[in-house]
Amino acid sequence: MDPDLPRFRPAGPLLALWLLAGCGPILGIRTIEEGPTGAGGAAGRAGAAGQGGAAGGGQAGGVSEAGQSGAGGQAGEGGQGPHCGDGVRQSGEDCDGADLGEASCETLLGKGATGTPSCVHCAILALGCQAQDSCPGLEGAQPGAPWPMFRRCASHVGRTPVLPAVGKDATVVWSREIGKSLFGSPVIDASGTIYVGSDDGKLRAFSPAGEELWSFQTGNPIWSTPAIGLDGTIYVGSNDGFFYALTPGGSKKWAVQTGGRVQSPPSFTASGLVLVGSHDGLLRALRPDGSEAWHVAAEFWIQGSAAIGPGGVILFGSSDHRLYAREPSGFERWTFEASEAISGSPTVDALGNCYFGSDDHQVYALDPEGKLLWKYPTGDEVHSTPALRLDGSIVVGSRDKHLYGISPKGDPVFAFTATDWVDSSPVLLPDGTMIAGAFGLLAVGSDGKSLVGSWGDGFMPGEAAVGADGTIYVTGTTIAPASGRLYAIRRPP
């Protein structure tokens, strides 16, 4: 871990007690009662500080009654190292297989969950589990990529089946400066490589350890989020007006020139077309070779990402105040007009209902025919793309510094007060925790009231991306001094 990085700021001094006292079912946590000292060897209960207590089974420091650490005693023959059930609670000790008992990923996260639960500090966690995937619209993206595009899938529901560490055990394990200001979000391919753009005009590739693998220079800042296609091609737009396709090694395959900045994050149709908007007001459908299949025109900028709904219906917003619905062929289906610009992106559910925010401070819900179901007032512009929970409620941020929960009928569920604008699009974890950026990255409990954790100290307008191993990647910008950084957040090894 870099010594100069911001560390995890606990949500409160009682968080650890809360986790271990059995109050953690909402996070998929079960606590384990400590048993008597195991037969493998004494655990150094009376070892004074600096002395090595014997801890059968492996090298381990003794722990005194007063909690002082020993220097690492010799293992007893045939015994076990520090573990839950040995009568001594030591920092960092994990449970063994017997401690898991009947716990499984399905008992923690529901039917269809896979993997093996983890034990940390004598508590059973769903870390290591993967919930049944429920993010429609992954067909056109790279198979096996944990976060191949903006919102992870083309429906934009914002769900991940992977449960990362977000409590007191999570910290910034590395960060890299990549410019002065960042507005886009990272994506992750099947190998774990992270791709992110910056205001210096470069798209960079990083290894999971934070090593820069390559960079590709464009002619102006990259404010868009990249996307990874079926064959691993990386697609990204730039403020130089070009939309680029790159190989996984960072070489240019082709570039299509548009008539304006390309800040729209690309998305994919099930047939393999790449959809991207531009400040020239056109939404283009491009084939993987860069040729155009069709385009449709709005009357002003398209900044958000196109969402794909049931039957392949394409939904996108524009600064001309309108939300457009188009058939997979590009033909018009319907158009809905809000009162102000639609700067973010829509989200669509399994029934074809769509949800989006507007600069008119409202969050809108429309039925599959474009008729208004409800609208919900906030106190400022809504640039955030709504996330859709499994119960049908939505979670969305506003520039009034709140993260809102709204019921399927448009009624208030919660309003969490954040530290700054919530332009970030929330990410939903399998246990109901919500991750969104404001000033720093916030993890909010499923009730919308509790702050589980926060990391970083810059403005974070982009969304977080969750890797297959549970690492959270997010971009942020500090003001004094101006610095754009890519952060990696996880439980340290």
C-alpha positions as CSV (number, residue, x, y, z in Angstrom):
1,M,0.0,0.0,0.0
2,D,1.3,3.4,-0.9
3,P,2.2,5.3,2.4
4,D,0.8,8.6,1.1
5,L,-2.6,7.3,0.2
6,P,-5.8,8.2,2.0
7,R,-6.8,5.4,4.3
8,F,-10.3,4.1,5.0
9,R,-12.3,6.3,7.2
10,P,-14.6,4.2,9.5
11,A,-18.2,5.0,9.5
12,G,-18.1,5.0,13.3
13,P,-16.1,3.6,16.2
14,L,-18.7,1.0,16.8
15,L,-18.6,-0.5,13.3
16,A,-16.4,-3.4,14.3
17,L,-18.6,-4.3,17.3
18,W,-21.6,-4.0,15.0
19,L,-20.1,-6.5,12.6
20,L,-19.1,-9.0,15.2
21,A,-22.2,-8.7,17.5
22,G,-24.5,-10.4,15.0
23,C,-25.8,-7.2,13.6
24,G,-24.4,-7.9,10.2
25,P,-27.0,-10.1,8.3
26,I,-27.5,-7.2,5.9
27,L,-23.9,-7.6,4.8
28,G,-24.1,-11.4,4.6
29,I,-22.2,-11.8,7.9
30,R,-22.5,-14.6,10.5
31,T,-20.4,-14.5,13.6
32,I,-18.6,-17.5,15.0
33,E,-18.4,-18.2,18.7
34,E,-14.9,-18.7,20.1
35,G,-14.2,-22.2,21.4
36,P,-11.6,-23.4,23.9
37,T,-8.0,-23.5,22.9
38,G,-7.3,-26.2,20.4
39,A,-5.2,-29.2,21.1
40,G,-2.5,-28.4,18.6
41,G,-0.5,-26.3,21.0
42,A,-0.7,-23.3,23.4
43,A,-1.6,-20.1,21.6
44,G,0.7,-17.9,23.7
45,R,-2.0,-16.6,26.0
46,A,0.5,-15.6,28.6
47,G,3.3,-14.6,26.3
48,A,4.7,-11.2,27.2
49,A,5.3,-8.6,24.5
50,G,8.3,-9.4,22.4
51,Q,8.3,-13.1,23.4
52,G,7.2,-15.8,21.0
53,G,4.3,-17.8,22.2
54,A,4.0,-21.4,20.8
55,A,1.1,-21.6,18.3
56,G,0.9,-25.1,16.9
57,G,1.0,-25.5,13.2
58,G,2.8,-22.5,11.9
59,Q,4.9,-19.5,12.7
60,A,2.9,-17.1,14.8
61,G,3.4,-14.4,17.4
62,G,2.0,-15.0,20.9
63,V,-0.7,-12.8,22.2
64,S,-0.6,-11.8,25.9
65,E,-3.7,-11.5,28.1
66,A,-3.3,-7.8,27.8
67,G,-3.4,-8.0,24.0
68,Q,0.3,-7.3,23.4
69,S,1.8,-9.0,20.4
70,G,4.7,-11.5,20.7
71,A,7.5,-11.7,18.2
72,G,6.6,-15.0,16.5
73,G,7.1,-18.3,18.3
74,Q,7.8,-21.7,16.9
75,A,5.0,-24.0,15.8
76,G,4.0,-26.9,18.0
77,E,4.1,-30.3,16.3
78,G,0.9,-31.4,14.6
79,G,-1.0,-28.3,15.7
80,Q,-2.7,-25.4,13.9
81,G,-1.8,-21.8,13.6
82,P,-4.0,-19.0,15.0
83,H,-7.6,-19.6,13.9
84,C,-11.1,-19.0,15.1
85,G,-12.0,-21.6,17.7
86,D,-8.5,-21.7,19.2
87,G,-9.7,-19.5,22.1
88,V,-7.6,-16.5,21.1
89,R,-8.7,-13.7,18.8
90,Q,-5.7,-12.4,16.8
91,S,-5.7,-9.6,14.3
92,G,-6.0,-11.0,10.8
93,E,-6.7,-14.6,11.7
94,D,-9.1,-16.5,9.5
95,C,-11.5,-19.4,10.1
96,D,-10.7,-22.9,8.9
97,G,-13.1,-25.0,6.9
98,A,-14.8,-26.5,10.0
99,D,-15.8,-23.1,11.3
100,L,-17.9,-22.5,8.2
101,G,-20.3,-25.2,9.3
102,E,-23.4,-25.2,7.0
103,A,-22.8,-21.6,5.8
104,S,-22.7,-21.3,2.0
105,C,-22.9,-18.6,-0.6
106,E,-26.6,-19.5,-1.2
107,T,-27.5,-19.1,2.5
108,L,-25.8,-15.7,2.5
109,L,-26.7,-14.3,-0.9
110,G,-29.7,-16.3,-2.1
111,K,-30.4,-19.1,-4.6
112,G,-27.9,-19.4,-7.5
113,A,-25.0,-17.9,-5.6
114,T,-21.7,-19.6,-6.2
115,G,-18.2,-19.7,-4.6
116,T,-17.0,-20.2,-1.0
117,P,-17.7,-17.9,1.9
118,S,-14.7,-16.2,3.7
119,C,-13.9,-16.0,7.3
120,V,-12.4,-12.7,8.6
121,H,-11.8,-11.9,12.3
122,C,-14.1,-14.8,13.3
123,A,-17.0,-13.7,11.1
124,I,-18.4,-15.5,8.1
125,L,-18.6,-13.1,5.2
126,A,-19.9,-13.5,1.7
127,L,-16.6,-12.3,0.3
128,G,-15.6,-14.9,-2.2
129,C,-19.2,-15.5,-3.2
130,Q,-20.9,-14.5,-6.4
131,A,-24.6,-13.9,-6.6
132,Q,-26.7,-15.0,-9.5
133,D,-26.1,-12.4,-12.3
134,S,-29.0,-10.0,-12.9
135,C,-27.6,-7.4,-15.2
136,P,-29.4,-7.7,-18.6
137,G,-27.6,-6.6,-21.7
138,L,-24.1,-8.2,-21.6
139,E,-24.5,-10.1,-24.9
140,G,-22.4,-7.7,-27.0
141,A,-19.6,-7.3,-24.5
142,Q,-16.5,-9.4,-23.9
143,P,-17.4,-12.8,-22.2
144,G,-16.0,-13.1,-18.7
145,A,-15.3,-9.4,-18.3
146,P,-16.4,-8.3,-14.8
147,W,-17.1,-4.7,-15.9
148,P,-17.0,-4.3,-19.7
149,M,-18.9,-1.0,-20.1
150,F,-20.6,1.9,-18.4
151,R,-23.1,0.5,-15.8
152,R,-21.6,-3.0,-16.6
153,C,-24.5,-4.0,-18.9
154,A,-26.5,-2.2,-21.6
155,S,-29.7,-2.1,-19.5
156,H,-27.8,0.2,-17.1
157,V,-29.3,-1.4,-13.9
158,G,-25.9,-1.0,-12.2
159,R,-25.7,-4.4,-10.5
160,T,-22.7,-6.6,-9.8
161,P,-22.8,-10.3,-8.7
162,V,-19.5,-9.9,-6.9
163,L,-19.4,-8.8,-3.2
164,P,-16.4,-6.7,-2.4
165,A,-15.1,-5.7,1.0
166,V,-16.6,-2.3,1.9
167,G,-16.3,-2.2,5.7
168,K,-13.4,-1.6,8.0
169,D,-11.3,-4.2,6.2
170,A,-11.3,-2.2,2.9
171,T,-8.7,0.4,2.1
172,V,-7.0,2.1,-0.8
173,V,-4.3,-0.4,-1.8
174,W,-2.9,1.7,-4.6
175,S,-3.6,4.8,-6.6
176,R,-2.1,6.3,-9.8
177,E,-2.1,9.9,-11.0
178,I,-3.3,10.0,-14.6
179,G,-3.9,13.7,-15.3
180,K,-5.4,16.7,-13.6
181,S,-9.1,15.9,-13.8
182,L,-11.1,12.8,-14.6
183,F,-14.8,12.6,-15.6
184,G,-15.1,9.1,-17.1
185,S,-15.1,5.7,-15.3
186,P,-12.8,2.6,-15.5
187,V,-13.8,-0.7,-17.2
188,I,-12.3,-4.1,-16.6
189,D,-11.7,-6.9,-19.2
190,A,-11.7,-10.7,-18.7
191,S,-8.0,-10.7,-17.8
192,G,-8.4,-8.1,-15.1
193,T,-6.8,-5.3,-17.0
194,I,-8.3,-1.9,-16.2
195,Y,-8.8,0.8,-18.9
196,V,-9.4,4.5,-18.1
197,G,-9.3,7.8,-20.0
198,S,-7.9,11.1,-18.8
199,D,-7.9,14.8,-19.5
200,D,-4.4,14.5,-21.0
201,G,-6.0,12.7,-24.0
202,K,-4.7,9.3,-23.1
203,L,-6.4,6.0,-22.7
204,R,-4.4,3.9,-20.3
205,A,-4.3,0.2,-19.4
206,F,-3.3,-0.9,-15.9
207,S,-2.7,-4.3,-14.4
208,P,-4.6,-5.3,-11.3
209,A,-1.4,-4.4,-9.3
210,G,-1.5,-0.9,-10.7
211,E,1.3,-1.2,-13.3
212,E,0.7,0.9,-16.4
213,L,0.8,-1.5,-19.3
214,W,0.3,1.0,-22.2
215,S,-1.3,4.3,-23.2
216,F,-2.8,5.5,-26.4
217,Q,-2.8,9.2,-27.2
218,T,-5.8,11.0,-28.7
219,G,-6.0,14.6,-29.7
220,N,-8.0,16.0,-26.8
221,P,-9.2,15.0,-23.3
222,I,-11.1,11.7,-22.9
223,W,-14.2,12.4,-20.8
224,S,-15.9,9.2,-21.9
225,T,-16.0,5.7,-20.4
226,P,-14.5,3.0,-22.6
227,A,-16.2,-0.3,-23.5
228,I,-14.9,-3.8,-24.3
229,G,-16.3,-5.7,-27.2
230,L,-16.8,-9.4,-27.8
231,D,-13.3,-9.9,-29.2
232,G,-11.6,-7.7,-26.6
233,T,-11.5,-4.6,-28.7
234,I,-11.5,-1.4,-26.6
235,Y,-13.8,1.4,-27.8
236,V,-13.5,4.9,-26.6
237,G,-14.5,8.5,-27.6
238,S,-12.4,11.6,-27.3
239,N,-13.1,15.3,-27.2
240,D,-11.1,15.5,-30.5
241,G,-14.3,14.3,-32.2
242,F,-13.1,10.8,-33.0
243,F,-14.4,7.5,-31.8
244,Y,-11.6,4.9,-31.6
245,A,-11.3,1.1,-31.7
246,L,-8.1,-0.3,-30.1
247,T,-6.6,-3.7,-29.8
248,P,-6.1,-5.2,-26.3
249,G,-2.4,-4.2,-26.7
250,G,-3.2,-0.6,-27.3
251,S,-2.8,-0.3,-31.1
252,K,-5.4,1.6,-33.2
253,K,-7.7,-0.5,-35.3
254,W,-9.7,2.3,-36.7
255,A,-11.1,5.7,-35.9
256,V,-14.4,7.3,-37.0
257,Q,-14.7,11.1,-37.1
258,T,-17.8,12.7,-35.8
259,G,-18.9,16.4,-35.9
260,G,-18.3,17.1,-32.2
261,R,-16.9,15.8,-28.9
262,V,-17.5,12.2,-28.1
263,Q,-18.3,12.0,-24.4
264,S,-21.0,9.3,-24.7
265,P,-20.0,6.0,-23.2
266,P,-20.4,3.3,-25.9
267,S,-22.8,0.4,-25.4
268,F,-23.5,-2.8,-27.4
269,T,-26.6,-4.4,-29.0
270,A,-27.1,-8.1,-28.9
271,S,-26.3,-8.3,-32.6
272,G,-22.8,-6.8,-32.0
273,L,-23.4,-3.2,-33.1
274,V,-21.6,-0.4,-31.1
275,L,-23.8,2.5,-30.2
276,V,-22.2,5.9,-29.5
277,G,-23.5,9.5,-29.3
278,S,-21.7,12.7,-30.1
279,H,-22.0,16.4,-29.6
280,D,-23.0,16.6,-33.3
281,G,-26.4,15.3,-32.1
282,L,-26.1,11.9,-33.8
283,L,-26.4,8.4,-32.3
284,R,-24.3,6.1,-34.5
285,A,-24.6,2.3,-34.8
286,L,-21.3,1.0,-35.9
287,R,-20.2,-2.5,-37.0
288,P,-17.1,-4.0,-35.4
289,D,-15.1,-2.9,-38.5
290,G,-16.0,0.7,-38.0
291,S,-18.5,0.9,-40.9
292,E,-21.8,2.6,-40.1
293,A,-25.0,0.5,-40.0
294,W,-27.3,3.5,-39.4
295,H,-27.6,6.8,-37.4
296,V,-30.4,8.8,-35.9
297,A,-30.4,12.5,-35.1
298,A,-31.3,14.4,-32.0
299,E,-31.5,18.2,-32.0
300,F,-28.6,18.8,-29.7
301,W,-25.7,17.1,-27.8
302,I,-25.9,13.4,-26.9
303,Q,-23.7,13.0,-23.8
304,G,-25.1,9.9,-22.1
305,S,-25.0,6.2,-23.0
306,A,-27.7,4.4,-25.0
307,A,-29.6,1.8,-23.0
308,I,-30.9,-1.4,-24.5
309,G,-34.3,-2.7,-23.3
310,P,-36.5,-5.8,-24.0
311,G,-36.7,-6.6,-27.7
312,G,-33.6,-4.6,-28.4
313,V,-35.3,-1.2,-28.0
314,I,-32.7,1.6,-27.8
315,L,-33.2,4.5,-25.4
316,F,-31.0,7.6,-25.2
317,G,-31.3,11.2,-24.0
318,S,-30.1,14.5,-25.3
319,S,-29.5,18.0,-24.3
320,D,-32.5,18.9,-26.4
321,H,-34.6,17.9,-23.4
322,R,-35.8,14.7,-25.1
323,L,-35.6,11.0,-24.4
324,Y,-35.7,8.9,-27.6
325,A,-36.8,5.3,-28.1
326,R,-35.7,3.6,-31.3
327,E,-36.2,0.2,-32.8
328,P,-33.1,-2.0,-33.2
329,S,-33.1,-0.9,-36.8
330,G,-33.0,2.7,-35.8
331,F,-36.5,3.5,-36.8
332,E,-38.5,5.8,-34.4
333,R,-40.6,4.3,-31.7
334,W,-41.5,7.3,-29.5
335,T,-40.0,10.5,-28.1
336,F,-40.7,12.0,-24.6
337,E,-39.9,15.6,-23.7
338,A,-38.7,16.7,-20.3
339,S,-38.4,20.4,-19.2
340,E,-34.6,20.6,-19.4
341,A,-31.5,18.8,-20.8
342,I,-31.0,15.1,-20.2
343,S,-27.3,14.9,-19.4
344,G,-27.2,11.4,-18.0
345,S,-28.3,8.0,-19.3
346,P,-31.6,6.1,-19.0
347,T,-32.0,2.8,-17.2
348,V,-34.5,0.2,-18.4
349,D,-36.2,-2.7,-16.5
350,A,-37.3,-6.1,-17.6
351,L,-40.8,-4.9,-18.5
352,G,-39.4,-2.0,-20.7
353,N,-40.1,0.8,-18.2
354,C,-37.3,3.4,-18.2
355,Y,-36.0,5.8,-15.6
356,F,-33.8,8.9,-16.1
357,G,-32.9,12.2,-14.6
358,S,-33.0,15.7,-16.0
359,D,-31.5,19.1,-15.4
360,D,-35.0,20.2,-14.5
361,H,-34.3,18.5,-11.1
362,Q,-36.8,15.6,-11.8
363,V,-36.4,11.8,-12.0
364,Y,-38.8,10.4,-14.5
365,A,-40.3,7.0,-15.0
366,L,-41.9,6.1,-18.4
367,D,-43.8,3.0,-19.5
368,P,-42.7,1.0,-22.6
369,E,-44.8,3.3,-24.8
370,G,-43.2,6.4,-23.5
371,K,-46.1,7.5,-21.3
372,L,-45.3,9.2,-17.9
373,L,-45.7,6.9,-14.9
374,W,-44.4,9.3,-12.3
375,K,-41.8,11.9,-11.7
376,Y,-39.9,12.6,-8.5
377,P,-38.5,16.0,-7.5
378,T,-35.0,16.6,-6.2
379,G,-33.3,19.8,-5.2
380,D,-31.0,20.2,-8.2
381,E,-29.9,18.8,-11.6
382,V,-29.8,15.0,-11.9
383,H,-26.8,13.8,-14.0
384,S,-26.7,10.4,-12.3
385,T,-27.9,7.3,-14.1
386,P,-30.5,5.4,-11.9
387,A,-29.6,2.0,-10.5
388,L,-32.4,-0.5,-10.3
389,R,-32.8,-2.7,-7.3
390,L,-34.2,-6.2,-7.5
391,D,-37.4,-5.1,-5.7
392,G,-38.1,-2.6,-8.5
393,S,-37.0,0.5,-6.5
394,I,-34.4,2.8,-8.0
395,V,-31.4,4.6,-6.5
396,V,-30.2,7.8,-8.0
397,G,-28.0,10.8,-7.1
398,S,-28.6,14.5,-7.5
399,R,-26.6,17.7,-7.4
400,D,-28.5,18.6,-4.2
401,K,-26.0,16.3,-2.5
402,H,-28.4,13.5,-1.9
403,L,-28.6,9.8,-2.9
404,Y,-32.3,9.0,-3.3
405,G,-34.2,5.7,-3.0
406,I,-37.5,5.8,-4.9
407,S,-40.2,3.1,-4.8
408,P,-41.5,1.5,-8.0
409,K,-44.6,3.8,-7.6
410,G,-42.5,6.9,-7.3
411,D,-42.7,7.3,-3.5
412,P,-39.7,8.3,-1.3
413,V,-37.8,5.4,0.3
414,F,-34.8,7.3,1.6
415,A,-32.6,10.4,1.1
416,F,-29.0,9.9,2.1
417,T,-27.1,13.2,2.6
418,A,-23.7,13.0,0.8
419,T,-20.7,15.3,1.0
420,D,-21.0,16.9,-2.5
421,W,-22.9,16.6,-5.8
422,V,-23.8,13.0,-6.5
423,D,-23.3,13.0,-10.3
424,S,-22.0,9.4,-9.9
425,S,-24.2,6.6,-11.0
426,P,-24.7,4.2,-8.1
427,V,-23.5,0.6,-8.1
428,L,-25.6,-2.1,-6.3
429,L,-23.8,-4.9,-4.5
430,P,-25.5,-8.3,-3.9
431,D,-26.1,-7.6,-0.2
432,G,-27.9,-4.3,-1.0
433,T,-25.0,-2.0,-0.2
434,M,-24.9,1.0,-2.6
435,I,-21.6,2.5,-3.8
436,A,-21.6,6.1,-5.2
437,G,-19.1,8.9,-5.6
438,A,-19.5,12.4,-4.2
439,F,-16.5,13.9,-2.4
440,G,-14.9,10.6,-2.0
441,L,-16.4,7.2,-2.7
442,L,-19.3,6.3,-0.3
443,A,-20.7,2.9,0.6
444,V,-24.2,3.3,1.9
445,G,-26.1,0.5,3.7
446,S,-29.2,-1.0,2.0
447,D,-31.5,1.0,4.3
448,G,-30.1,4.2,2.8
449,K,-29.3,5.6,6.3
450,S,-26.0,4.1,7.3
451,L,-22.5,4.9,5.9
452,V,-20.6,1.7,5.8
453,G,-17.4,3.2,4.5
454,S,-15.7,6.0,2.5
455,W,-12.5,6.3,0.6
456,G,-10.5,8.9,-1.2
457,D,-10.6,12.7,-0.8
458,G,-11.5,14.0,-4.3
459,F,-14.6,14.7,-6.3
460,M,-15.7,11.4,-7.9
461,P,-18.4,12.0,-10.6
462,G,-17.8,8.7,-12.3
463,E,-19.1,5.3,-11.3
464,A,-17.1,2.6,-9.6
465,A,-16.2,-0.7,-11.4
466,V,-16.0,-4.0,-9.4
467,G,-13.4,-6.6,-10.5
468,A,-13.8,-10.4,-10.4
469,D,-11.8,-10.5,-7.1
470,G,-13.9,-7.8,-5.5
471,T,-11.5,-4.9,-6.0
472,I,-13.3,-1.6,-6.5
473,Y,-11.8,0.8,-9.1
474,V,-12.8,4.4,-9.2
475,T,-11.5,7.7,-10.5
476,G,-11.3,10.9,-8.5
477,T,-10.1,14.5,-8.9
478,T,-8.5,16.5,-6.1
479,I,-8.6,20.3,-6.3
480,A,-5.6,21.6,-4.4
481,P,-3.3,20.5,-6.0
482,A,-5.3,19.5,-9.1
483,S,-4.7,15.8,-9.6
484,G,-6.7,13.0,-11.3
485,R,-6.2,9.6,-9.8
486,L,-7.3,6.0,-10.3
487,Y,-7.9,4.2,-7.0
488,A,-8.0,0.5,-6.2
489,I,-9.9,-0.4,-3.0
490,R,-10.0,-3.8,-1.4
491,R,-9.2,-5.8,1.7
492,P,-5.4,-5.8,1.9
493,P,-3.7,-9.2,1.5
